[in-house]
């Protein structure tokens, strides 16, 4: 399990050699084959349980967490994950066609659909799943509801609004904010054109083609929601649908800040895929893919627990810009010290103190006023960045 957590871009045999040396087993060698056979006896559910018991429950045990108006803010989003293209993995997850726009390049590749419910203020993945390539994001999101609490605020991107999803959340008494696309509700389409009030409370009804599904799930055939229009710095409009109906408690002008919090889950996927090299899987079986995915989620939770206090200290420093822990430094330190932290008989407090000293090295400045325009990069530029410029933390 430690070797899986310490996943590296180095060859597996080098990692195994370093592992035996760190344990002081002189003359002992472990082959790739031996390691592969050993991990076949491990179930990925061990990492799911570890994340729940050793990260999520620990984070919330004393309720000393960051909240927005007394609510946990949970971002829910999905992301496609490129998987090794082996027969076992294709059978488990399925494939997606790629490059349909280019007749010269056609084919299929194994993919998975990841879905995560992420506490954006406390940086913890409360629940996560890796499903088949063509899984429906809304169905995966519904599965996360079992891990929510009474006073949570769920934030979704524009792939999630539908009458079924909205009425289901309302029946479960869950607060939500969703971004509407230009193909969603009639009221949202009009508001995106600048028509009408910036905040409107309306009664939604399902499309007649969806009535059968609504009745099968015993959901109400009418529900009350609020549409809120916000203006971006570019002058463009976004329309959000929510069941936060009280305009006194939740003024229209606050929704830009509320929805912006969702960016935390985008950053989380960025860490998984770039900083932790999630798609650099270490095995060619479906079980090894699950192991790598859930161990990476668990590792991110350990990092959040260990760096929370350091982030608070850095934020209080009298610097021009607020600072936070450099994630490249923190993940490198934790992976290097994983043996001492989780397995050895060394004093754990001493190990944590050493880690905290490393976390304080080279902090990152938070320049909240800086605006970096998004640029579409060519495939050649992205490949050059991946091969030569991107810094690997382990």
RALIN-V826785 format. One record per pair of residues at least 12 apart in sequence whose C-alpha atoms are under 10 Angstrom apart, sorted by the first residue. I is the first residue (numbers start at 0). GAP is how many residues later the second one is. Records with the same first field share a line. If there is no record, write none. Layout:
I->GAP + GAP
This chain:
0->38 + 41 + 43 + 45 + 46 + 290 + 294
1->17 + 293 + 333 + 336 + 337 + 340 + 341
2->12 + 13 + 16 + 32 + 36 + 332 + 335 + 336
3->35 + 278 + 284 + 287 + 288 + 291 + 292
4->42 + 286 + 287 + 289 + 290 + 291 + 292 + 293 + 294 + 329 + 330 + 333
5->270 + 289 + 290 + 293 + 325 + 326 + 328 + 329 + 330 + 331 + 332 + 333 + 388
6->269 + 270 + 271 + 273 + 274 + 275 + 285 + 288 + 289 + 328 + 387
7->268 + 269 + 272 + 273 + 274 + 327 + 384 + 385 + 386
8->267 + 268 + 271 + 272 + 273 + 383 + 384 + 385
9->384
10->21 + 271
11->19 + 20 + 23 + 270
12->16 + 17 + 18 + 19 + 20 + 22
13->18
14->15 + 17
15->13 + 14 + 15 + 16 + 19
16->12 + 13 + 14
18->320
21->317
22->316 + 321
35->246 + 247 + 248 + 252
38->244 + 248 + 249 + 252
39->245 + 247 + 248
40->246
41->245 + 246 + 249
42->244 + 245 + 247 + 248
43->243 + 244 + 245 + 246 + 247 + 248 + 249 + 250 + 251
44->245 + 246 + 249 + 250
45->245 + 248 + 249
46->243 + 244 + 245 + 246 + 247 + 248 + 249 + 250 + 251 + 252
47->79 + 80 + 81 + 242 + 243 + 245 + 246 + 247 + 249 + 250
48->245 + 249
49->244 + 245 + 248 + 249 + 251
50->73 + 74 + 75 + 76 + 77 + 243 + 244 + 245 + 246 + 247 + 248 + 249 + 250 + 251
51->73 + 74 + 75 + 246 + 249
53->244 + 247 + 248 + 251
54->69 + 70 + 71 + 243 + 244 + 245 + 246 + 247 + 248 + 249 + 250
55->68 + 69 + 70 + 71 + 242 + 245 + 246 + 249
56->69
57->247
58->63 + 64 + 65 + 242 + 243 + 245 + 246 + 249
59->62
64->56 + 57 + 243
65->53 + 54 + 55 + 56 + 57
66->52 + 53 + 54 + 55 + 85 + 86
67->53 + 84 + 85 + 190
68->82 + 84 + 180 + 181
69->81 + 82 + 83
70->78 + 79 + 80 + 81 + 82 + 83 + 104
71->47 + 48 + 49 + 50 + 76 + 77 + 78 + 79 + 80 + 81 + 82
72->44 + 45 + 46 + 47 + 48 + 49 + 78 + 79 + 80 + 81 + 82 + 102 + 103 + 185 + 188 + 189
73->42 + 43 + 44 + 45 + 46 + 47 + 48 + 49 + 50 + 51 + 52 + 74 + 78 + 79 + 80 + 81 + 82 + 102 + 187 + 188 + 190 + 191
74->41 + 42 + 43 + 44 + 45 + 46 + 50 + 78 + 79 + 80 + 81 + 82 + 101 + 102 + 184 + 186 + 187 + 188 + 189 + 190 + 191
75->39 + 40 + 41 + 42 + 43 + 44 + 49 + 51 + 52 + 61 + 62 + 64 + 65 + 66 + 68 + 78 + 79 + 80 + 81 + 84 + 186 + 189 + 190
76->37 + 38 + 39 + 40 + 41 + 51 + 60 + 61 + 63 + 64 + 78 + 79 + 80 + 81 + 82 + 83 + 185 + 188 + 189 + 192
77->35 + 36 + 37 + 38 + 39 + 50 + 51 + 52 + 57 + 58 + 59 + 60 + 62 + 63 + 78 + 79 + 81 + 187 + 188 + 191
78->33 + 34 + 35 + 36 + 37 + 51 + 58 + 187 + 190
79->31 + 32 + 33 + 34 + 35 + 50 + 51 + 52 + 53 + 54 + 55
80->29 + 30 + 31 + 32 + 33 + 49 + 50 + 52 + 192 + 197 + 198 + 212
81->13 + 14 + 27 + 28 + 29 + 30 + 31 + 51 + 191 + 196 + 197 + 198 + 199
82->12 + 26 + 27 + 28 + 29 + 50 + 195 + 196 + 197 + 198 + 201 + 203 + 206
83->25 + 26 + 27 + 195 + 196 + 197 + 198 + 199 + 200 + 201 + 202 + 205
84->23 + 24 + 25 + 26 + 199 + 200
85->23 + 24 + 197 + 198 + 199 + 200
86->23 + 197 + 198 + 199
87->196 + 197 + 198 + 199
88->21 + 22 + 23 + 43 + 195 + 196 + 197 + 198 + 199 + 200
89->18 + 19 + 20 + 21 + 22 + 42 + 43 + 195 + 196
90->19 + 41 + 195
91->18 + 19 + 20 + 39 + 40 + 41 + 193 + 194 + 195
92->17 + 18 + 19 + 20 + 37 + 38 + 39 + 40 + 41 + 42 + 193
93->14 + 15 + 16 + 17 + 18 + 37 + 38 + 39 + 40 + 41
94->12 + 13 + 14 + 15 + 16 + 17 + 37 + 38 + 39
95->12 + 13 + 14 + 15 + 16 + 37 + 38
96->12 + 13 + 14
108->24
109->22 + 23
110->20 + 21 + 22 + 23
111->17 + 18 + 19 + 20 + 21 + 22 + 23 + 177
112->16 + 17 + 18 + 19 + 20 + 21 + 22 + 23 + 24 + 27
113->14 + 15 + 16 + 17 + 18 + 19 + 21 + 23 + 26 + 155 + 179
114->12 + 13 + 14 + 15 + 16 + 20 + 22 + 23 + 24 + 25 + 26 + 28 + 29
115->12 + 13 + 14 + 24 + 25 + 28 + 149 + 152 + 153 + 181
116->12 + 24 + 26 + 27 + 28 + 30 + 31 + 37 + 38 + 148
117->36 + 37 + 144 + 146 + 147 + 148 + 150
118->33 + 34 + 35 + 142 + 143 + 145 + 146
119->35 + 141 + 142 + 143 + 144 + 145 + 146 + 147 + 148
120->140 + 141 + 143 + 144
121->142 + 179 + 182 + 183 + 186
122->141 + 142 + 144 + 145 + 177 + 178 + 180 + 181 + 182 + 185
123->141 + 144 + 173 + 174 + 176 + 177 + 178 + 179 + 180 + 181
124->140 + 143 + 172 + 173 + 175 + 176 + 179
125->18 + 21 + 22 + 171 + 175
126->14 + 16 + 17 + 18 + 19 + 20 + 21 + 170
127->12 + 13 + 15 + 16 + 165 + 166 + 169
128->12 + 14 + 15 + 161 + 164 + 165 + 168
129->159 + 160 + 163 + 164
130->159
135->24
136->22 + 23
137->21 + 22 + 23 + 24 + 26 + 27
138->21 + 26
140->15 + 19 + 24
141->23 + 26 + 27
144->24 + 27 + 29
145->26
147->26
148->25
149->22 + 23 + 24 + 25
150->22 + 23 + 24
151->21 + 22 + 23 + 24
152->21 + 22 + 23 + 24 + 91 + 105
153->15 + 20 + 21 + 22 + 23 + 24 + 88 + 108
154->20 + 21 + 22 + 23 + 24 + 87 + 103 + 104 + 105 + 106 + 107 + 108 + 110
155->20 + 21 + 22 + 23 + 24 + 84 + 85 + 103 + 106
156->20 + 21 + 22 + 23 + 24 + 83 + 102 + 105 + 106
157->20 + 21 + 22 + 23 + 24 + 25 + 26 + 81 + 82
158->19 + 20 + 21 + 22 + 25
159->18 + 19 + 20 + 21 + 24
160->16 + 17 + 18 + 19 + 20 + 23 + 24 + 79 + 80 + 81
161->16 + 18 + 22 + 23 + 44
162->21 + 22 + 41 + 42 + 43 + 44 + 47 + 51 + 56 + 58 + 59 + 60
163->41 + 42 + 43 + 46 + 47 + 49 + 50 + 53 + 55 + 56 + 57
165->12 + 38 + 57 + 58 + 59 + 75 + 76 + 77
166->37 + 38 + 39 + 47 + 52 + 53 + 54 + 55 + 56 + 57 + 58
167->46 + 49 + 50 + 51 + 52
168->74
169->49 + 50 + 53 + 54 + 55 + 72 + 73
170->47 + 48 + 49 + 52
172->70
173->69
174->67 + 68 + 69
175->64 + 65 + 66 + 67 + 68
176->49 + 50 + 51 + 63 + 64 + 65 + 66 + 67 + 78 + 81 + 82 + 85
177->49 + 61 + 62 + 63 + 64 + 65 + 81
178->48 + 49 + 50 + 59 + 60 + 61 + 62 + 63 + 80
179->12 + 47 + 48 + 58 + 59 + 60 + 61
180->57 + 58 + 59
181->56 + 57
184->19 + 42 + 56
186->13 + 15 + 17 + 40 + 52 + 54
187->39 + 40 + 41 + 50 + 51 + 52 + 53
188->50
189->49
190->36 + 37 + 38 + 39 + 46 + 47 + 48 + 49
191->37 + 38 + 39 + 44 + 45 + 46 + 47
192->43 + 44 + 45
193->35 + 37 + 42 + 43 + 44
194->34
195->33
196->30 + 31 + 32
197->29 + 30 + 31 + 32 + 33 + 41 + 54 + 55
198->27 + 28 + 29 + 30 + 31 + 40 + 41 + 42 + 46 + 48 + 52 + 53 + 54
199->25 + 26 + 27 + 28 + 29 + 41 + 45 + 47 + 52
200->23 + 24 + 25 + 26 + 27 + 40 + 41 + 42 + 43 + 44 + 45 + 46
201->21 + 22 + 23 + 24 + 25
202->19 + 20 + 21 + 22 + 23
203->17 + 18 + 19 + 20 + 21 + 22
204->15 + 16 + 17 + 18 + 19
205->14 + 15 + 16 + 17
206->14
222->20
223->18 + 19 + 21
224->16 + 17 + 18 + 19 + 20
225->14 + 15 + 16 + 17 + 18 + 19 + 20 + 21
226->12 + 13 + 14 + 15 + 16 + 17 + 18 + 25
227->12 + 13 + 14 + 23 + 24 + 25 + 27 + 28
228->12 + 23 + 24 + 26 + 27
229->22 + 23 + 24 + 25 + 26 + 27 + 29
230->22 + 25
231->24
232->138
237->18 + 21
238->16 + 17
239->15 + 16 + 19
241->13
267->29 + 32
270->25 + 29 + 56 + 57
271->21 + 24 + 25 + 27 + 28
272->23
273->112 + 116 + 117 + 118 + 119
274->52 + 53 + 56 + 57 + 115 + 116 + 117 + 118 + 119
275->20 + 21 + 23 + 24 + 51 + 52 + 55 + 56 + 116 + 117 + 118
276->19 + 115 + 116 + 117
277->14 + 15 + 16 + 17 + 18 + 19
278->13 + 14
279->12
280->12
298->32 + 35 + 36 + 39
299->27 + 31 + 34
301->29 + 32
302->24 + 27 + 28 + 30 + 31 + 32
303->23 + 26 + 27
305->24 + 28 + 46 + 49 + 50 + 53
306->17 + 18 + 19 + 20 + 23 + 48 + 49 + 52 + 53
307->16 + 17
308->47
309->14 + 15 + 46 + 47 + 49 + 50
310->12 + 13 + 14 + 15 + 48 + 49 + 52
311->12 + 13
312->12 + 47
313->46 + 49 + 50 + 51
314->50 + 51
318->46
319->45 + 46 + 47
320->43 + 44 + 45 + 46 + 47 + 48
321->41 + 42 + 43 + 44 + 45 + 46
322->39 + 40 + 41 + 42 + 43 + 44
323->35 + 36 + 38 + 39 + 40 + 41 + 42
324->31 + 33 + 34 + 35 + 36 + 37 + 38 + 39 + 40
325->32 + 33 + 34 + 35 + 36 + 37 + 38 + 39
326->32 + 36 + 37 + 66
327->31 + 34 + 35 + 63 + 64 + 65 + 66
328->26 + 29 + 30 + 31 + 32 + 33 + 34 + 64 + 65
329->25 + 26 + 28 + 29 + 30 + 31 + 63
330->28 + 62 + 63
331->26 + 27 + 60 + 61 + 62
332->21 + 22 + 23 + 25 + 26 + 60 + 61
333->18 + 21 + 24 + 25
334->58 + 59
335->19 + 58
336->14 + 15 + 17 + 18
337->13
339->12
340->14
